[in-house]
Amino acid sequence: MKLGLSTAAFYGRWETEEAAAQMAKLPIDCAEVFLQSQSEYSTSFASLVRRNLAGTACTSVHPLGEYENHMARRPARQMRDAFDQFRRVLDAGAAMGAGTFVYHGRHTPMLSPLPWDLAWNVEAIAPMCEEAAQRGMAVGWENVFWCQLTTPQRVREARRALPQVRFTLDIKQAIRAGCDPIDFVQAMGDRLCNVHVCDWREDGALCLPGEGVYDFAALFAALQAAGYDGPVILEPYWKMIKSDEALLRSIAYLRHLMKE
């Protein structure tokens, strides 16, 4: 497994290219790049970010995704524009060397759960997977409690219906959906291509790994048992990082458990 960090950790503190330059100084193996505005959906911007990463591999790209509700069953112009934005993100990801496009999926403006609609998801995601494959990338559908992929059972249904799709596991989103992240590991199986981690305290407040109560040793054991050897991306919110030293301690904590 490779230990990485998302530029989203610095969302609100630095611009994306500035975050990339800071991450190049950290003891990490890889990076996920969070593209936070449409002006960043370009190969020229991606080239700047790649230069600033200074050799740290970009393994995944994660856009803001404001167009994701428009990928199916919309007026033709909305769908065309949505796929145009999606292709621009893919091109940017490919320019950065990313292999995974992280996809949240269909959601409501109020971020409340929607009924499961497998047919809508197949209609939207199947052509997305084809576009990604043309660029040497995969769609890594992420479990998100306020979107569609909320339970291990839905993952299993998606696996059967979408043979090209891959999955991103977010452990905090699994917990918020009332599920055990390890159940998602087992459901995603050999289609798992990306993992997002953070930690939380007993009162439910999110924090950096090593500052909370989650059993990362058990998670890494489950990942190893599933044959997973891909990126494990630390994805904290900026306000969770109390100091640069705290971030370094968390990276070292995860590195130690991964080696064990």
Secondary structure, 3 states (H helix, E strand, C coil): CEEEEEHHHHECCECHHHHHHHHCCCCCCEEEEEECCHHHCCHHHHHHHHHHHCCCEEEEEEECCCCHHHCCCCCHHHHHHHHHHHHHHHHHHHHHCCCEEEECCCCCCCCCCCCCCHHHHHHHHHHHHHHHHHCCCEEEEECCCCCCCCCHHHHHHHHHHCCCCEEEEEHHHHHHCCCCHHHHHHHHHHHEEEEEECEECCCCCEECCCCCCCCHHHHHHHHHHCCCCCEEEECCCHHHCCCHHHHHHHHHHHHHHHHC
